[in-house]
Amino acid sequence: MKHLIRVALPLVAAFTLAACGNQNSESKEESQEGHDHAAMEKEQATTQQPTGPVKIKDDRLNAVYQHYIHLTTALTNSDAAEAKIAANAIEAGSKELDGGSSIASSAAKITAASNIDAQRTAYSKLSNDMIALVKKSGLSGGELYVDFCPMALNEKGANWISASKEIRNPYLGEKMMKCGEVKDTIK
C-alpha cells in the first residue's frame, strides 16, 4: 500500500498540474489576438509529437520514458517547477527498473536542484542512462532519436532522447531552441 501511494501520488500531482496548465494556456490564447514568434515556439515545444507510436519493449521503462518526455518538455520550456514534478515521477518509476538506480539518483538531483542549470546538469546523466536502457530494451514500435547539443553544459556537450527529428533543445531552452543535431536513431 505504501509503495502504491509513493508511485500514485506523483502521477496524480503531475496530471492535476498538467490539466491546470492547459486551462491557463487556453485562456492566454483566447485573450491574445495575434501570436508572436517566441510564444509559438514555446507552444510547439510543449507538444513534442512522435513520428509514429513509440513503444519501448520493457513496459516499466516505457512508463518511465513517458515521464522523461514530460521532463524534457519542462526543461525545454525552462520550467523548473514542472521539471521537479516530472523528475519525482521518474525517480519513483525507475526504482522498479533493472539498472534504474542511476536514473533514480539523477532524478532525485533534479527534484532537489535549486535552479534550472543544476537540473539540466543532472538531466544530462539521466539522459545518458535512459539512452543506454532504451537501446538495451529496444522498441516494439516507432523510432526515437538521440540528439546532441555541442554547446550544452558550458560547451561540454550533452545528449537527450527525442521522438521527433526536429531539434527542441532542453539544455538551452529559448536561448537556442534549435541548437543540436540527431546523432543516432533507435528502432
C-alpha positions in Angstrom: 0.0 0.0 0.0 2.8 2.4 0.9 4.5 1.6 -2.4 1.3 2.3 -4.3 0.9 5.7 -2.6 4.5 6.6 -3.4 4.0 5.8 -7.1 0.5 7.1 -7.5 0.9 10.4 -5.7 3.4 11.9 -8.1 1.3 10.8 -11.0 -1.8 12.3 -9.7 0.0 15.6 -9.0 1.5 15.6 -12.5 -1.8 15.1 -14.2 -3.5 17.7 -12.0 -0.9 20.3 -12.7 -0.9 19.5 -16.4 -4.6 19.9 -16.5 -4.4 23.3 -14.7 -1.6 24.4 -17.1 -3.7 23.6 -20.2 -6.6 25.7 -18.9 -4.2 28.6 -18.3 -2.6 28.4 -21.7 -6.0 28.2 -23.4 -7.1 31.4 -21.6 -4.0 33.2 -22.6 -4.5 32.2 -26.3 -8.1 33.4 -26.2 -7.1 36.8 -24.8 -4.4 37.4 -27.5 -5.5 38.4 -30.9 -2.1 37.7 -32.6 0.7 35.3 -31.8 4.3 36.3 -31.5 7.1 34.1 -32.7 8.5 33.2 -29.3 5.1 32.2 -28.0 4.6 29.9 -31.0 7.9 28.2 -30.5 7.2 27.7 -26.8 3.8 26.2 -27.6 5.4 23.9 -30.2 8.0 22.8 -27.6 5.2 21.6 -25.3 3.8 19.3 -27.9 6.7 17.1 -29.0 4.9 14.6 -31.2 6.5 11.4 -32.2 6.7 10.4 -35.9 4.9 7.2 -35.0 3.6 5.5 -31.9 6.8 4.9 -29.8 6.7 1.8 -27.6 9.6 0.6 -25.7 9.6 -3.2 -25.2 10.1 -3.1 -21.5 6.7 -1.8 -20.1 8.2 -0.4 -16.9 10.9 1.5 -18.9 8.2 2.7 -21.3 6.3 4.2 -18.3 9.4 6.0 -17.1 10.0 7.2 -20.7 6.6 8.9 -20.6 7.8 11.0 -17.6 11.1 11.6 -19.4 9.2 13.3 -22.2 7.4 15.4 -19.6 10.8 16.3 -18.0 12.4 17.1 -21.4 9.4 19.4 -22.3 9.7 21.2 -18.9 13.4 21.8 -19.4 12.9 22.9 -23.0 10.4 25.5 -21.6 12.7 26.4 -18.8 10.1 25.4 -16.2 12.0 24.3 -13.1 8.8 23.6 -11.1 7.4 21.3 -13.8 10.8 19.6 -14.2 10.7 18.7 -10.4 7.3 17.1 -10.8 8.4 15.0 -13.8 11.7 14.1 -12.1 9.8 12.9 -9.0 7.7 10.5 -11.1 10.9 9.3 -12.9 12.5 8.6 -9.6 9.6 6.6 -8.4 9.2 4.6 -11.6 12.9 4.0 -12.2 13.4 2.2 -8.8 11.4 -0.7 -10.3 13.8 -1.0 -13.4 16.7 -3.3 -13.7 19.6 -0.9 -13.8 17.4 2.0 -12.9 19.2 3.2 -9.7 21.4 5.6 -11.6 18.3 7.2 -13.3 16.6 7.4 -9.9 19.6 9.1 -8.4 19.8 11.7 -11.3 16.0 12.3 -11.0 16.4 12.9 -7.2 19.1 15.5 -8.0 16.7 17.3 -10.4 14.0 17.3 -7.8 16.3 18.7 -5.2 18.0 21.3 -7.5 17.6 24.9 -6.7 17.8 26.2 -10.3 17.3 25.2 -13.9 21.0 25.0 -14.6 21.5 22.4 -11.9 18.5 20.5 -13.2 19.9 20.5 -16.7 23.3 19.2 -15.5 21.6 16.2 -13.7 19.4 15.7 -16.8 22.5 15.0 -18.9 23.4 12.0 -16.7 19.8 10.8 -16.6 19.6 11.1 -20.4 22.7 9.1 -21.0 21.4 6.3 -18.7 18.0 6.4 -20.4 19.6 6.1 -23.8 21.6 3.0 -22.7 18.5 1.4 -21.2 16.3 2.1 -24.2 18.9 0.8 -26.6 19.2 -2.4 -24.5 15.5 -2.9 -24.3 14.7 -1.9 -27.9 11.5 -0.6 -29.4 8.4 -2.6 -30.4 7.0 0.4 -32.4 8.1 3.8 -33.7 11.5 5.5 -33.6 13.5 7.5 -31.1 16.3 9.9 -31.8 19.4 10.6 -29.8 20.1 14.3 -30.1 23.3 16.1 -29.2 24.0 19.7 -28.4 27.7 20.6 -28.6 27.1 23.9 -26.7 25.2 22.3 -23.7 26.8 22.4 -20.2 29.3 25.2 -21.0 30.3 23.7 -24.3 31.0 20.2 -22.9 28.1 18.9 -25.0 25.1 16.7 -23.9 22.6 14.1 -25.3 18.9 13.6 -25.0 16.2 11.4 -26.4 13.5 12.8 -28.7 10.5 11.3 -30.5 10.9 13.9 -33.3 13.7 14.7 -35.7 13.1 18.4 -35.1 15.5 19.7 -32.5 13.9 21.2 -29.4 16.9 21.8 -27.0 16.2 21.1 -23.3 19.7 22.3 -22.3 19.5 25.8 -23.8 15.7 26.3 -24.0 14.5 29.5 -25.5 18.1 30.9 -25.8 19.0 28.4 -28.6 16.0 26.2 -29.2 17.2 24.6 -32.4 20.9 24.1 -31.4 21.8 20.4 -31.9 21.6 17.5 -34.2 20.3 14.0 -34.5 23.3 11.6 -33.7 21.5 8.3 -33.7 18.2 6.6 -34.4 16.8 3.9 -32.1 14.4 1.5 -33.8 
